[in-house]
Amino acid sequence: MLIKNSAVIYKNLAACVISENDGKYQIEFYQEKNGKKQKVLQNVRLKDIAVLSEKPCTSLEKLVSEKENLSPGEEEMYALDSKNELSLKIKETHELLLSDSETENAPLSFDELASIFYGGFTPDLSFALYSALKNTVYFKSVLKDFMEGRLVFVPRPLSEINELVKKAEEKGKEEENRAAFIERLRQHRLLPEDSIYMGDVEALALGKTDKSRTLHDAHIKETPERAHKLLIDTGIWNFTRNPHPVRWGLSMHSASESLPHPPQEERLKVEGVSYAVDDEWSSDPDDAVAFDGKYVWVHIADPASSVLPDSSIDKVARERGSTLYIPEGAARMLAEESLEDYALGLNEESRALSFRLLLSENAEVLECEVFKTLVNVKRLTYKEADEQKETAELKPLFDIARKNIAKRKAQGSVQIDMPEVHLNVDPATKTVSIRDVNHFESGEMVREMMLLAGEGAALFAFKNNIPFPFVSQEEPDIPDEVPEGLAGQFRLRRCMHRRQVGVTPMKHAALGLRMYSQVTSPLRRYGDLIAHEQLRAFLDGRPLIDKDTMLFRISAGDASAVAAKKAERKSNTHWTLVYLLQNPDWEGEAVCVDKSQKIPLFSIPSLAMETYFVPKKEMQLNEKVRVKASNINIVELTVDFIPVE
């Protein structure tokens, strides 16, 4: 039984026994609170403490003060040449024990070691000796015994001591080097080799972590923006580096798992030629259209012939949500090498999932059938299609598109045309070029064919009771008076509600359609891919995805697609600012599009950007003023536009 003032260890702190009651001991010890040491009383069991000395020490204060007077500091833990009195005694004892073959590797209790160190050992010295033994390289404690309340130590072999000392010296040198690095970092004067210390800063700038030891040690606020700025200021990153896709948790590389080759299965052979019309830089054509005199055919790439619901490829596509299109290139939702098998018009004959639409004279969808098909596809650019729009093959499609536009307009559709640009980044030089997106009537024709296919697919799914990803949008709140020109387009855009995706067919007010689904881009949108998986399951007589599972999957895919869109917008802004930095003499026109706030809002069509600034005079809506760029901040994605003198 322990008596009053017996010295013990409690949670690595020195403590003294005050009293004993029914097998429990009341102890006292010092605890740090709010930067001050306070004496604390605690009731503990014997198994919660380790005994230093059953004999009484003078007091808790004496027990602690002797430790502070005698124990070597932590910096002397690995110092073999320490002149500290206690360190010297420990070293001498270690040498003595190693010279005796019987005690060379023998465990020794704390009491045994204490009696060797001090002939007249007193309890007041017990905590000082324990602390020194615990920190020295010459002895190691036996954890198993310590957990059972016994203090047992074993002499370390010389080889182990030398290895520990070597590691300590290396660590000391490393800490010295790091301290010098932190000082250089504060002064923004890094050496080329300092990049090895900046990994955590890069991780923070890329959104992979929310902490950075380097920024913390340098007393710099730990935010992605501050990390980004520091990387640019110190030359670790070039100012052109785009962190935004990774910051949004997106890969800048295409999916890696390749789709199998399309299966051999029975397909309907569609006679004649269908046309895949797209931008001249497009490399993944996934739709083609034709009119056979009775039916409109909309042929869509058919990756769902190989991608089964909840397969590994399906899950990766769901996590991505869509293909990421940024100025550096495309990070595809499905593997790049799969395009040759599944994109339309890249081979002599293309496999497709086709929507055959019977239309009324006014372009109402009277009937929609879905087929697995083989199609002869010819690729055209928008420019080439416009040049051929009066030919026998294309004229009917243009006529139907015009009728569908009129039909949708009569049903309340809202068409918004905002400025668009195409950004291109040279991969070698990182030079940015920006050009206007030319609008061709063939682009409108293709859009209308895709809308007809989406309308037809929604009707087909509804009639056949297929759980399906329906897209809807509430009626916009359009005021009685809408300005002309670009200001009017801006006003209309502000009236629109966000689209919704669910398993219940509802009106898509902005498109002027009673029900609608997106089905025309399964190579680059997960919602379209899962729609195709469901249609194929229906055609093959396989079990369908139920409504709850469908809702979960389309919600997950849509959330990922939204992240991709945000990353694309951030990336476009980033590269636009890079363009302005690379072209410091740039000037352009700004169009006043809104005056509802204290400062008017301007659109800059040649950059597809919007900005607030104070003009030199009162501006009218749609009035233009010439501006130049100033205060370009790549990190914050901000720029000031000011009127040209």
C-alpha positions as CSV (number, residue, x, y, z in Angstrom):
1,M,0.0,0.0,0.0
2,L,1.3,3.4,-0.9
3,I,1.6,6.0,1.8
4,K,1.2,9.8,1.8
5,N,3.6,11.6,-0.5
6,S,4.7,8.4,-2.4
7,A,6.0,9.5,-5.7
8,V,4.1,8.1,-8.8
9,I,3.7,8.7,-12.5
10,Y,0.2,9.6,-13.8
11,K,-0.2,10.2,-17.6
12,N,3.6,10.9,-17.7
13,L,3.3,13.6,-15.1
14,A,4.9,13.6,-11.6
15,A,2.3,13.1,-8.9
16,C,2.2,12.5,-5.1
17,V,-0.2,10.3,-3.2
18,I,-2.4,12.3,-0.8
19,S,-4.5,9.6,0.7
20,E,-6.0,6.1,0.2
21,N,-9.6,5.1,0.5
22,D,-11.1,1.7,-0.3
23,G,-8.4,0.8,-2.8
24,K,-8.4,4.1,-4.5
25,Y,-5.7,6.8,-4.2
26,Q,-6.1,10.5,-4.2
27,I,-3.2,12.1,-6.0
28,E,-2.0,15.6,-6.7
29,F,-0.2,16.9,-9.8
30,Y,0.4,20.0,-11.9
31,Q,-1.6,20.6,-15.0
32,E,-1.2,23.4,-17.6
33,K,-4.3,25.5,-18.0
34,N,-4.5,28.8,-19.9
35,G,-0.7,29.0,-19.9
36,K,-0.4,28.6,-16.1
37,K,0.4,25.6,-13.9
38,Q,-2.4,24.6,-11.6
39,K,-2.4,21.9,-8.9
40,V,-5.0,19.3,-9.6
41,L,-6.5,16.6,-7.3
42,Q,-7.6,13.3,-8.9
43,N,-8.9,9.9,-7.6
44,V,-7.2,7.0,-9.4
45,R,-6.8,3.2,-9.1
46,L,-3.5,1.6,-8.6
47,K,-3.5,0.3,-12.2
48,D,-3.7,3.9,-13.5
49,I,-0.4,4.9,-12.0
50,A,3.3,3.7,-12.0
51,V,5.2,3.9,-8.8
52,L,8.4,5.9,-8.6
53,S,9.0,5.4,-4.9
54,E,6.9,3.9,-2.2
55,K,8.9,6.1,0.3
56,P,7.6,9.6,0.8
57,C,9.1,12.6,-1.1
58,T,9.3,16.0,0.5
59,S,6.5,17.5,-1.6
60,L,5.1,17.6,-5.1
61,E,6.9,20.9,-5.6
62,K,10.3,19.3,-4.6
63,L,9.7,16.3,-6.9
64,V,9.1,18.6,-9.9
65,S,11.9,21.1,-9.1
66,E,14.5,18.4,-8.8
67,K,13.6,17.2,-12.3
68,E,14.0,20.7,-13.6
69,N,17.3,21.1,-11.9
70,L,18.9,17.8,-12.8
71,S,17.4,16.3,-15.9
72,P,19.0,16.9,-19.2
73,G,17.0,18.9,-21.7
74,E,15.5,17.3,-24.7
75,E,18.3,18.7,-26.9
76,E,20.7,16.5,-24.9
77,M,18.7,13.3,-25.4
78,Y,21.0,12.2,-28.2
79,A,24.2,14.1,-27.1
80,L,26.8,11.5,-26.2
81,D,29.2,14.2,-24.9
82,S,26.6,15.8,-22.6
83,K,28.2,17.3,-19.4
84,N,24.9,17.1,-17.5
85,E,25.5,15.4,-14.1
86,L,22.7,13.0,-14.5
87,S,23.5,12.2,-18.1
88,L,27.1,11.4,-17.1
89,K,25.8,9.0,-14.4
90,I,23.5,7.3,-16.9
91,K,26.3,6.9,-19.4
92,E,28.7,5.5,-16.8
93,T,26.0,3.0,-15.6
94,H,25.3,1.9,-19.1
95,E,29.0,1.2,-19.7
96,L,29.2,-0.7,-16.4
97,L,26.2,-2.9,-17.3
98,L,27.4,-3.6,-20.9
99,S,30.8,-4.7,-19.4
100,D,29.0,-7.4,-17.4
101,S,27.8,-10.3,-19.5
102,E,25.1,-11.0,-17.0
103,T,23.5,-7.6,-17.1
104,E,24.3,-6.7,-20.7
105,N,20.7,-7.3,-22.0
106,A,18.9,-7.8,-18.7
107,P,15.8,-5.8,-17.8
108,L,16.3,-3.7,-14.7
109,S,13.7,-2.2,-12.5
110,F,13.6,1.5,-11.8
111,D,14.6,0.8,-8.2
112,E,17.6,-1.3,-9.3
113,L,18.9,1.5,-11.6
114,A,18.3,4.1,-9.0
115,S,20.4,2.3,-6.5
116,I,23.2,2.1,-9.0
117,F,23.1,5.8,-9.8
118,Y,22.8,7.0,-6.2
119,G,24.0,5.1,-3.2
120,G,21.9,7.4,-1.0
121,F,19.0,7.8,-3.5
122,T,16.1,9.9,-2.2
123,P,12.5,9.9,-3.5
124,D,12.8,13.6,-4.4
125,L,15.2,12.6,-7.2
126,S,13.0,9.9,-8.6
127,F,11.1,11.9,-11.2
128,A,14.3,13.6,-12.4
129,L,15.9,10.2,-12.9
130,Y,12.8,8.7,-14.5
131,S,12.6,11.6,-17.0
132,A,16.3,11.3,-17.8
133,L,16.1,7.5,-18.4
134,K,13.0,7.9,-20.6
135,N,14.7,10.5,-22.8
136,T,18.2,9.1,-23.0
137,V,19.6,6.9,-25.8
138,Y,21.3,4.6,-23.4
139,F,18.2,2.9,-22.0
140,K,14.8,2.0,-23.3
141,S,11.6,1.3,-21.3
142,V,9.7,-1.9,-21.6
143,L,6.2,-0.8,-22.8
144,K,4.4,-3.9,-21.7
145,D,5.6,-3.5,-18.1
146,F,4.9,0.2,-18.1
147,M,1.3,-0.5,-19.2
148,E,1.0,-2.8,-16.1
149,G,2.3,-0.1,-13.8
150,R,6.0,-1.3,-13.6
151,L,9.0,0.8,-14.5
152,V,11.5,-1.5,-16.3
153,F,14.4,-0.4,-18.5
154,V,16.8,-2.3,-20.7
155,P,20.3,-1.1,-21.7
156,R,20.5,-0.4,-25.5
157,P,23.3,-2.1,-27.6
158,L,26.0,0.3,-28.9
159,S,24.9,-0.3,-32.5
160,E,21.4,0.8,-31.7
161,I,22.7,3.9,-29.9
162,N,24.9,4.9,-32.8
163,E,22.0,4.5,-35.2
164,L,19.7,6.7,-33.0
165,V,22.4,9.4,-32.7
166,K,22.9,9.3,-36.5
167,K,19.2,9.8,-37.1
168,A,19.0,12.6,-34.6
169,E,21.9,14.4,-36.2
170,E,20.2,14.0,-39.6
171,K,17.0,15.3,-38.1
172,G,18.8,18.2,-36.5
173,K,20.4,19.1,-39.8
174,E,17.1,18.8,-41.6
175,E,15.4,21.1,-39.1
176,E,18.2,23.6,-39.5
177,N,17.8,23.4,-43.3
178,R,14.1,23.8,-43.0
179,A,14.4,26.8,-40.7
180,A,16.7,28.4,-43.3
181,F,14.2,27.6,-46.0
182,I,11.3,29.2,-44.0
183,E,13.4,32.4,-43.7
184,R,14.0,32.4,-47.5
185,L,10.4,31.8,-48.1
186,R,9.3,34.8,-46.0
187,Q,11.7,36.9,-48.2
188,H,10.5,35.2,-51.4
189,R,14.1,34.3,-52.2
190,L,13.8,30.5,-52.7
191,L,16.7,28.4,-54.1
192,P,15.9,25.9,-56.9
193,E,16.3,23.0,-54.4
194,D,13.7,24.5,-52.1
195,S,10.9,23.0,-54.3
196,I,11.2,19.8,-52.2
197,Y,9.7,21.7,-49.3
198,M,6.7,23.0,-51.2
199,G,4.7,19.9,-51.7
200,D,2.1,20.7,-49.0
201,V,1.8,24.3,-50.4
202,E,1.0,22.8,-53.9
203,A,-1.5,20.4,-52.2
204,L,-3.3,23.3,-50.6
205,A,-3.3,25.3,-53.8
206,L,-4.9,22.4,-55.6
207,G,-7.5,21.9,-52.9
208,K,-6.2,18.5,-51.9
209,T,-5.8,19.6,-48.3
210,D,-6.9,22.5,-46.1
211,K,-3.6,22.7,-44.1
212,S,0.0,23.5,-44.9
213,R,2.8,23.2,-42.3
214,T,5.0,25.4,-44.6
215,L,2.5,28.3,-44.7
216,H,1.9,27.9,-41.0
217,D,5.6,28.0,-40.1
218,A,6.0,31.1,-42.4
219,H,3.0,32.8,-40.8
220,I,1.1,32.9,-44.1
221,K,-2.7,32.4,-44.1
222,E,-3.5,28.8,-45.1
223,T,-5.9,29.3,-48.1
224,P,-5.7,27.9,-51.7
225,E,-5.4,31.4,-53.0
226,R,-2.5,32.4,-50.8
227,A,-0.8,29.1,-51.6
228,H,-1.3,29.7,-55.3
229,K,0.1,33.3,-55.1
230,L,3.1,32.1,-53.2
231,L,3.8,29.4,-55.8
232,I,3.7,32.0,-58.5
233,D,5.7,34.6,-56.6
234,T,8.5,32.1,-55.8
235,G,8.6,30.7,-59.4
236,I,7.5,27.2,-58.4
237,W,4.5,27.6,-60.7
238,N,4.3,29.6,-63.9
239,F,1.4,32.1,-63.8
240,T,-0.3,30.0,-66.5
241,R,-0.8,27.0,-64.2
242,N,-4.5,26.2,-64.0
243,P,-5.4,24.7,-60.6
244,H,-9.2,24.9,-60.8
245,P,-10.3,21.5,-62.2
246,V,-8.2,19.7,-59.6
247,R,-9.4,22.1,-56.9
248,W,-12.9,21.0,-57.8
249,G,-11.9,17.4,-57.4
250,L,-11.8,16.7,-61.1
251,S,-9.2,14.7,-63.1
252,M,-7.6,16.5,-66.0
253,H,-7.0,13.2,-67.7
254,S,-9.6,11.1,-69.6
255,A,-11.0,7.9,-68.0
256,S,-8.5,5.0,-68.2
257,E,-10.7,1.9,-68.4
258,S,-11.4,1.2,-72.1
259,L,-14.8,0.0,-73.2
260,P,-14.9,-3.4,-74.8
261,H,-15.4,-3.6,-78.6
262,P,-19.1,-3.3,-79.4
263,P,-20.9,-6.6,-79.1
264,Q,-22.1,-8.5,-82.1
265,E,-25.8,-8.2,-82.0
266,E,-28.8,-7.8,-84.4
267,R,-29.1,-4.2,-85.7
268,L,-31.4,-2.5,-88.1
269,K,-29.6,-1.3,-91.2
270,V,-30.7,2.3,-91.9
271,E,-30.5,3.1,-95.6
272,G,-29.0,6.2,-97.1
273,V,-26.6,8.7,-95.6
274,S,-26.9,10.5,-92.2
275,Y,-24.9,13.6,-91.4
276,A,-22.8,14.3,-88.3
277,V,-22.5,18.1,-88.2
278,D,-20.2,19.7,-85.7
279,D,-17.4,22.2,-85.0
280,E,-14.3,21.8,-87.1
281,W,-12.3,21.0,-84.0
282,S,-14.6,18.3,-82.7
283,S,-13.0,14.9,-82.3
284,D,-15.9,13.0,-80.7
285,P,-19.0,13.2,-83.0
286,D,-21.8,11.5,-81.2
287,D,-24.9,12.3,-83.2
288,A,-26.0,12.2,-86.8
289,V,-29.3,13.2,-88.5
290,A,-31.2,12.3,-91.6
291,F,-34.7,12.6,-93.2
292,D,-36.0,9.6,-95.3
293,G,-39.0,11.4,-96.7
294,K,-41.3,10.2,-93.9
295,Y,-39.3,10.0,-90.7
296,V,-36.6,12.1,-89.1
297,W,-33.8,9.9,-87.9
298,V,-31.5,11.0,-85.0
299,H,-28.7,8.6,-84.5
300,I,-26.7,8.7,-81.3
301,A,-23.4,7.0,-80.3
302,D,-24.1,3.7,-78.5
303,P,-21.6,3.2,-75.7
304,A,-24.4,1.7,-73.6
305,S,-24.1,-1.4,-75.8
306,S,-21.0,-2.2,-73.7
307,V,-21.5,-0.2,-70.5
308,L,-23.9,-2.0,-68.1
309,P,-25.6,-0.2,-65.2
310,D,-23.3,0.0,-62.0
311,S,-20.4,-1.5,-63.9
312,S,-16.9,-0.1,-63.1
313,I,-17.1,2.1,-66.2
314,D,-20.6,3.3,-65.3
315,K,-19.4,4.3,-61.8
316,V,-16.4,6.2,-63.1
317,A,-18.7,8.0,-65.6
318,R,-21.1,8.8,-62.7
319,E,-18.2,10.2,-60.6
320,R,-17.1,12.5,-63.5
321,G,-20.7,13.5,-64.5
322,S,-19.5,14.7,-67.9
323,T,-16.5,15.2,-70.1
324,L,-14.5,18.2,-68.8
325,Y,-13.9,20.7,-71.6
326,I,-11.2,23.2,-70.7
327,P,-9.0,25.3,-73.0
328,E,-6.1,22.9,-72.4
329,G,-8.1,20.0,-73.9
330,A,-10.8,17.5,-73.0
331,A,-10.7,15.1,-70.0
332,R,-13.2,12.6,-71.3
333,M,-15.9,10.8,-69.3
334,L,-15.2,7.6,-71.2
335,A,-11.8,6.4,-72.3
336,E,-10.2,8.3,-75.2
337,E,-9.4,5.1,-77.2
338,S,-13.0,4.1,-77.1
339,L,-14.0,6.9,-79.5
340,E,-12.9,5.0,-82.5
341,D,-15.4,2.2,-81.8
342,Y,-18.3,4.4,-80.6
343,A,-18.1,7.9,-82.1
344,L,-20.1,8.3,-85.3
345,G,-18.5,8.7,-88.7
346,L,-15.1,7.6,-87.8
347,N,-15.6,4.2,-89.5
348,E,-17.2,3.1,-92.7
349,E,-20.3,2.0,-90.8
350,S,-21.3,3.3,-87.3
351,R,-23.3,1.5,-84.6
352,A,-26.0,3.8,-83.1
353,L,-29.0,3.9,-80.9
354,S,-31.5,5.6,-83.2
355,F,-34.6,7.6,-82.6
356,R,-37.1,7.5,-85.5
357,L,-39.5,10.4,-85.3
358,L,-42.8,10.8,-87.1
359,L,-43.7,14.5,-87.1
360,S,-46.8,16.5,-87.9
361,E,-46.8,19.3,-90.4
362,N,-46.0,21.7,-87.5
363,A,-43.2,19.5,-86.1
364,E,-45.2,17.9,-83.3
365,V,-43.9,14.5,-82.4
366,L,-46.6,12.0,-83.2
367,E,-44.5,8.9,-82.8
368,C,-41.1,7.9,-81.6
369,E,-39.5,4.5,-81.9
370,V,-36.0,3.4,-80.7
371,F,-33.7,1.0,-82.6
372,K,-30.3,-0.5,-82.4
373,T,-28.9,0.4,-85.8
374,L,-26.1,0.4,-88.3
375,V,-25.7,3.8,-90.1
376,N,-23.6,5.2,-92.9
377,V,-22.5,8.6,-91.5
378,K,-20.9,11.5,-93.3
379,R,-19.1,14.2,-91.3
380,L,-19.6,17.9,-92.0
381,T,-18.5,21.1,-90.4
382,Y,-21.2,23.7,-89.6
383,K,-19.8,25.8,-92.4
384,E,-20.0,23.0,-94.9
385,A,-23.5,22.1,-93.9
386,D,-24.6,25.8,-94.3
387,E,-23.2,25.7,-97.8
388,Q,-25.2,22.6,-98.6
389,K,-28.5,23.5,-96.9
390,E,-30.4,23.8,-100.1
391,T,-29.4,20.3,-101.3
392,A,-32.0,17.5,-101.4
393,E,-30.4,15.7,-98.5
394,L,-30.2,18.6,-96.0
395,K,-33.0,21.0,-97.0
396,P,-35.8,19.0,-95.4
397,L,-33.8,19.0,-92.1
398,F,-33.4,22.8,-92.2
399,D,-37.1,23.2,-93.0
400,I,-38.1,20.9,-90.1
401,A,-35.8,22.7,-87.7
402,R,-37.4,26.1,-88.6
403,K,-40.9,24.6,-88.0
404,N,-39.7,23.2,-84.6
405,I,-38.4,26.6,-83.6
406,A,-41.8,28.2,-84.5
407,K,-43.6,25.4,-82.6
408,R,-41.5,25.9,-79.5
409,K,-41.8,29.6,-79.6
410,A,-45.6,29.3,-79.8
411,Q,-45.4,27.2,-76.6
412,G,-43.4,29.8,-74.7
413,S,-39.8,28.9,-75.4
414,V,-37.1,31.4,-74.5
415,Q,-34.0,31.6,-76.7
416,I,-31.1,33.4,-75.2
417,D,-28.0,34.4,-77.3
418,M,-25.1,35.5,-75.2
419,P,-21.6,36.2,-76.5
420,E,-19.5,33.1,-76.9
421,V,-15.8,32.7,-77.6
422,H,-13.5,29.7,-78.2
423,L,-10.2,29.7,-76.2
424,N,-7.3,27.7,-77.3
425,V,-4.0,27.1,-75.4
426,D,-0.9,26.1,-77.2
427,P,0.4,23.1,-75.2
428,A,4.1,24.0,-75.8
429,T,4.1,27.7,-75.2
430,K,0.9,28.2,-73.2
431,T,0.1,31.0,-75.5
432,V,-3.7,31.7,-75.5
433,S,-5.8,32.7,-78.5
434,I,-9.4,33.8,-78.4
435,R,-11.8,33.9,-81.3
436,D,-15.5,34.5,-81.6
437,V,-17.8,31.5,-82.1
438,N,-19.4,31.8,-85.5
439,H,-23.1,31.0,-85.4
440,F,-24.3,28.9,-88.4
441,E,-27.9,28.0,-89.2
442,S,-26.7,24.4,-89.4
443,G,-25.9,24.7,-85.7
444,E,-29.5,25.6,-85.0
445,M,-30.7,22.8,-87.2
446,V,-28.7,20.2,-85.2
447,R,-29.9,21.7,-82.0
448,E,-33.5,21.3,-83.1
449,M,-32.9,17.7,-84.2
450,M,-31.5,17.0,-80.7
451,L,-34.4,18.6,-79.0
452,L,-36.8,16.5,-81.1
453,A,-34.9,13.4,-80.1
454,G,-35.1,14.4,-76.4
455,E,-38.8,15.1,-76.7
456,G,-39.4,11.8,-78.5
457,A,-37.3,9.8,-76.0
458,A,-39.2,11.3,-73.1
459,L,-42.6,10.4,-74.8
460,F,-41.3,6.9,-75.5
461,A,-40.2,6.4,-71.9
462,F,-43.4,7.8,-70.5
463,K,-45.7,5.7,-72.8
464,N,-43.7,2.5,-71.9
465,N,-43.6,3.3,-68.2
466,I,-39.7,3.4,-68.2
467,P,-38.1,5.1,-65.2
468,F,-36.2,7.8,-66.9
469,P,-34.1,11.0,-66.3
470,F,-36.6,13.7,-67.3
471,V,-35.3,17.3,-67.5
472,S,-37.7,20.2,-66.6
473,Q,-37.6,23.9,-66.0
474,E,-40.1,26.2,-64.3
475,E,-41.7,29.1,-66.2
476,P,-39.4,32.1,-66.3
477,D,-40.5,35.4,-64.7
478,I,-40.3,37.6,-67.7
479,P,-41.3,41.2,-67.2
480,D,-43.7,43.0,-69.6
481,E,-40.9,45.0,-71.1
482,V,-37.6,43.6,-72.1
483,P,-34.9,45.8,-73.7
484,E,-33.6,45.2,-77.2
485,G,-30.2,43.8,-78.0
486,L,-27.6,42.4,-75.6
487,A,-29.2,44.1,-72.6
488,G,-32.4,42.2,-73.4
489,Q,-30.7,38.9,-73.6
490,F,-29.0,39.6,-70.2
491,R,-32.4,40.5,-68.7
492,L,-34.0,37.3,-70.0
493,R,-31.1,35.2,-68.6
494,R,-31.7,36.6,-65.2
495,C,-35.4,35.5,-65.4
496,M,-34.6,31.9,-65.9
497,H,-34.9,29.2,-63.2
498,R,-32.4,26.4,-62.8
499,R,-33.2,23.2,-64.6
500,Q,-34.3,20.1,-62.7
501,V,-33.6,16.4,-63.3
502,G,-36.0,13.8,-61.9
503,V,-38.0,10.7,-62.7
504,T,-41.3,12.6,-63.2
505,P,-42.0,14.1,-66.6
506,M,-42.7,17.8,-66.4
507,K,-42.7,20.8,-68.7
508,H,-39.5,22.4,-69.8
509,A,-40.7,25.9,-70.0
510,A,-37.5,27.5,-71.5
511,L,-37.5,25.0,-74.4
512,G,-41.3,25.2,-74.8
513,L,-41.7,21.4,-74.5
514,R,-44.3,19.5,-72.5
515,M,-41.6,16.8,-71.5
516,Y,-38.0,16.4,-72.3
517,S,-34.9,14.3,-71.7
518,Q,-31.3,14.7,-72.8
519,V,-30.3,11.6,-74.7
520,T,-27.9,12.8,-77.4
521,S,-24.5,12.8,-75.8
522,P,-23.8,9.5,-74.0
523,L,-20.1,9.8,-74.7
524,R,-19.9,13.0,-72.7
525,R,-22.8,13.3,-70.3
526,Y,-23.6,10.7,-67.6
527,G,-27.4,11.5,-67.6
528,D,-27.5,10.7,-71.3
529,L,-25.5,7.5,-70.8
530,I,-27.8,6.2,-68.1
531,A,-30.9,7.1,-70.3
532,H,-29.4,4.9,-73.0
533,E,-28.7,2.1,-70.5
534,Q,-32.3,2.1,-69.6
535,L,-33.6,2.2,-73.1
536,R,-31.3,-0.7,-74.1
537,A,-32.5,-2.7,-71.1
538,F,-36.1,-2.1,-72.3
539,L,-35.3,-3.1,-75.9
540,D,-33.5,-6.3,-74.7
541,G,-36.2,-7.3,-72.2
542,R,-33.8,-7.0,-69.3
543,P,-34.8,-5.7,-65.8
544,L,-35.0,-1.9,-65.7
545,I,-33.4,0.4,-63.1
546,D,-36.1,1.2,-60.6
547,K,-37.2,4.8,-59.9
548,D,-35.4,5.2,-56.6
549,T,-32.1,3.9,-57.9
550,M,-32.5,5.9,-61.1
551,L,-33.1,9.1,-59.1
552,F,-30.0,8.4,-56.9
553,R,-27.7,7.8,-59.9
554,I,-28.9,10.8,-62.0
555,S,-28.6,13.0,-58.9
556,A,-25.0,11.8,-58.3
557,G,-24.1,12.3,-62.0
558,D,-25.8,15.7,-62.2
559,A,-23.9,16.9,-59.1
560,S,-20.6,15.9,-60.7
561,A,-21.6,17.5,-63.9
562,V,-22.3,20.8,-62.1
563,A,-18.8,20.7,-60.5
564,A,-17.4,20.1,-64.0
565,K,-19.3,23.2,-65.3
566,K,-18.0,25.3,-62.5
567,A,-14.4,24.1,-63.1
568,E,-14.8,24.9,-66.8
569,R,-16.0,28.5,-66.0
570,K,-13.1,29.0,-63.6
571,S,-10.7,27.6,-66.2
572,N,-12.1,29.8,-68.9
573,T,-11.7,32.9,-66.7
574,H,-8.2,31.8,-65.8
575,W,-7.0,31.5,-69.4
576,T,-8.8,34.7,-70.4
577,L,-6.7,36.5,-67.7
578,V,-3.6,34.8,-69.0
579,Y,-4.5,36.1,-72.5
580,L,-4.8,39.6,-71.1
581,L,-1.4,39.3,-69.4
582,Q,0.1,38.0,-72.6
583,N,-1.5,40.9,-74.5
584,P,-1.0,44.0,-72.3
585,D,-2.1,46.4,-75.1
586,W,-5.5,44.7,-75.5
587,E,-8.5,47.0,-75.9
588,G,-12.1,46.0,-76.6
589,E,-15.7,47.1,-76.6
590,A,-17.9,46.9,-73.5
591,V,-21.7,47.0,-73.8
592,C,-23.9,48.3,-71.0
593,V,-26.4,45.5,-70.2
594,D,-27.8,46.5,-66.8
595,K,-28.3,49.6,-64.8
596,S,-30.3,48.3,-61.9
597,Q,-27.4,48.6,-59.4
598,K,-25.4,51.6,-58.3
599,I,-22.7,50.7,-60.7
600,P,-23.7,49.5,-64.2
601,L,-22.9,46.1,-65.6
602,F,-21.1,45.7,-68.9
603,S,-20.6,42.7,-71.2
604,I,-17.4,42.4,-73.1
605,P,-18.4,40.2,-76.1
606,S,-14.9,39.6,-77.5
607,L,-13.9,38.0,-74.1
608,A,-17.3,36.6,-73.2
609,M,-16.9,38.4,-69.8
610,E,-19.1,40.6,-67.7
611,T,-17.9,43.3,-65.3
612,Y,-19.0,46.3,-63.2
613,F,-17.2,49.6,-63.6
614,V,-18.0,53.3,-63.3
615,P,-18.1,54.9,-66.8
616,K,-17.0,58.5,-67.5
617,K,-20.5,59.5,-68.4
618,E,-24.1,58.3,-68.1
619,M,-24.5,55.2,-70.2
620,Q,-27.7,54.0,-71.9
621,L,-28.5,50.3,-72.2
622,N,-26.6,48.7,-75.2
623,E,-24.4,51.7,-75.5
624,K,-20.7,50.8,-76.1
625,V,-17.5,52.1,-74.6
626,R,-13.9,51.1,-75.3
627,V,-12.0,49.6,-72.4
628,K,-8.6,48.2,-71.4
629,A,-7.6,45.7,-68.7
630,S,-6.0,46.6,-65.4
631,N,-5.1,45.0,-62.1
632,I,-5.2,41.5,-63.4
633,N,-5.2,39.0,-60.6
634,I,-4.7,35.4,-61.7
635,V,-5.0,34.0,-58.2
636,E,-8.3,35.7,-57.3
637,L,-9.6,35.5,-60.9
638,T,-10.3,39.2,-61.0
639,V,-9.6,42.0,-63.4
640,D,-10.6,45.7,-63.6
641,F,-11.7,47.1,-66.9
642,I,-11.4,50.9,-67.3
643,P,-12.5,53.2,-70.1
644,V,-9.8,54.1,-72.6
645,E,-8.9,57.8,-72.5
